[in-house]
Amino acid sequence: MDEARFLALALKNPINVAILDELHQLALPDAWLVSGCLVQSVWNVLTGRAIDHGIADYDVFYFDPDTSWDAEDVVIRKLQARLDHLGVKIETRNQARVHLWYPAKHGLPYPPLSCSTDGIDRFLTQNTQVGVRRSDDGFDVYAPHGFDDVAGLIARPNPSPNFSAANYAVKAARWRALWPELTVIAPE
């Protein structure tokens, strides 16, 4: 699968399109729609399921040097209010402040990031290391491992410094229950 095909399939989900449009209008710094909502939309098209089957939430990353909780909370509330009519859970996170809370929440190291795509690089699975954002002339797509695992319905661990085999097992089990066609690669 190439980038154009991935994008065409991910954008069959009207929720993804609405979020991308809103992010572009808000002009949040370095804002991306990321991860599962994109990949799972593609899986749903490929397997003939409802476009929103299994999508628990829609993840938005942005990068603002203001690492205060108050600043992030303003963005979270603003985006949710503008997208509340969609009736979905939207998880908005400032990637500039993840290192402040991640170690306490997950018990794993998380060095500071320099941009939103750094956060995508640290996802638990390689197949979900994707992000899309609208640009003035189309879309930007970030996918450091390409789309072969997405097209092949393969979950592969990402050997990043914050990888957790236990978290991977939970995520993979949830996905296999929803998409039984999925091949899960065991961590080394």
Secondary structure, DSSP 4 states (H G I P E B T S, - for coil): --HHHHHHHHTTSHHHHHHHHHHHHHT-TT-EEETHHHHHHHHHHHHT--TTTT---EEEEE--S---HHHHHHHHHHHHHHHGGG-S-EEEEEGGGHHHHHHHHHSS--PPPSSHHHHHHT-SBGGG--EEEEETTEEEEE-TT-SHHHHTTEE-B---TT--HHHHHHHHHHHHHH-TT-EEPPP-
